[in-house]
Amino acid sequence: MSAVQQTRQRVLLSPPDVGPREEELVVEAVRSGWIAPLGPMVDAFERGMAERTGRQHAVALSSGTAALHLALLEAGAKAGTVVIVPTMTFAATANAVVYTGAEPFFVDCDEETGNLDPELLERALGDLRAAGEVVVAVVPVDLLGRCADYTALLPICERFGVTVVSDAAESLGSTHAGRPAGSFGSTAALSFNGNKVMTTSGGGMLLTDDAATAERVRYLSTQARQPSVHYEHTEVGYNYRLSNVLAALGIAQLERLDEMIERRRSLRQRYVKLFADRVGVRVFQHPGDAGDNCWLTAVVVDPQHTGWLAGDLRKALDVAGIESRPLWKPMHAQPIFRSARSLLTGVADRLFDTGLTLPSGSALQPSQTERVMRTVTEFLGRV
Ligand SMILES: *Cc1c(COP(=O)(O)O)cnc(C)c1O
């Protein structure tokens, strides 16, 4: 078997799910002549996404990281300021803070959801204020598709006068308290990376209800060009816009978003059934996931009750050609952020040690799903 065939056969965590509708719209974009870089597909994609998330404005960008970077600049992040980030997240959240020159401060998470712990956040904000530090923003992350507890977080941030930038890279299509993911905070960032609920192969979006912010972000993301016949620049800009061809992919994916989320949800339900009677194993973020997009399903394994580790299941899956992965390694434990400040309880460390994300993609074929379920069942019968 060639290497290519082998990679094809391996069951991946969350591969892109694209088909004939995506092909049709990409071809349409190419034939329309709108290749470089902006065009009508970008405008339509932005309108569609604003509507979907209940926002006034949406700016299509080259990645979710770019959206976070510009959102943080707009929030006033710069050298000498502090931005609070949950330690349980993907590195992009913290990296975007560093791009601005601000200092990331890591706060631990809630055991059930893995999301930013509101009480701990309040303590961190109080401590930092007492020390005379300037905290400009908090970036709650909607971990694995579960919205952060905005009901608790937003009033705390408001009381401290701190801007909320919502990292909704993983949560498009989810809801919290009846409101869509991406609608919380002054700004929110979406990601259309290849592994997310929907993809533009690479891309992101900044969402806001503030017209001036949207305008500034459009300007900064197109090299901060002043309106003049020659290119005039009064500040540093970025090349962060999404291309029209990729927006075509996005429009097709957005049409299929609900259907794709339904598939992830039914996979989640299969896992819930599979682990239902296993003492010491819980399906992460379940129950309470009725409003979630179920981006990734993970299990949390308590070895004192199971006698086996999450890593043992990972190895068994790997041997069967099935990808699985620990939860995000907490930022405070990453070598690059070793010297960063943080407020920790040990929850994120524990989730990292005991959690395992399982194949969750909407493109999984029935035969692949069966292989995953069979492999887990056999593992559970053996241990
Ligand atoms: C994927 C992701 C990002 C970054 O998005 P890109 O589009 O890959 O730049 C940011 N934050 C979180 C939590 C993510 O999962």
The ligand as an SDF file (V2000), in Angstrom:
LIG
                    3D

 15 15  0  0  0  0  0  0  0  0999 V2000
   -8.3400   27.0130   15.4850 C   0  0  0  0  0  0  0  0  0  0  0  0
   -8.2750   27.9320   16.6290 C   0  0  0  0  0  0  0  0  0  0  0  0
   -7.7660   29.2300   16.4970 C   0  0  0  0  0  0  0  0  0  0  0  0
   -7.0370   29.7130   15.2940 C   0  0  0  0  0  0  0  0  0  0  0  0
   -7.7210   29.6910   14.1000 O   0  0  0  0  0  0  0  0  0  0  0  0
   -6.8800   29.6510   12.7270 P   0  0  0  0  0  0  0  0  0  0  0  0
   -7.9330   29.8840   11.7080 O   0  0  0  0  0  0  0  0  0  0  0  0
   -6.2820   28.2790   12.6260 O   0  0  0  0  0  0  0  0  0  0  0  0
   -5.8630   30.7230   12.7660 O   0  0  0  0  0  0  0  0  0  0  0  0
   -7.8440   30.0820   17.5890 C   0  0  0  0  0  0  0  0  0  0  0  0
   -8.3510   29.6750   18.7540 N   0  0  0  0  0  0  0  0  0  0  0  0
   -8.8390   28.4310   18.9300 C   0  0  0  0  0  0  0  0  0  0  0  0
   -9.4120   28.0690   20.2490 C   0  0  0  0  0  0  0  0  0  0  0  0
   -8.7940   27.5050   17.8850 C   0  0  0  0  0  0  0  0  0  0  0  0
   -9.2310   26.2600   18.0760 O   0  0  0  0  0  0  0  0  0  0  0  0
  1  2  1  0
  2  3  1  0
  2 14  2  0
  3  4  1  0
  3 10  2  0
  4  5  1  0
  5  6  1  0
  6  7  2  0
  6  8  1  0
  6  9  1  0
 10 11  1  0
 11 12  2  0
 12 13  1  0
 12 14  1  0
 14 15  1  0
M  END
$$$$
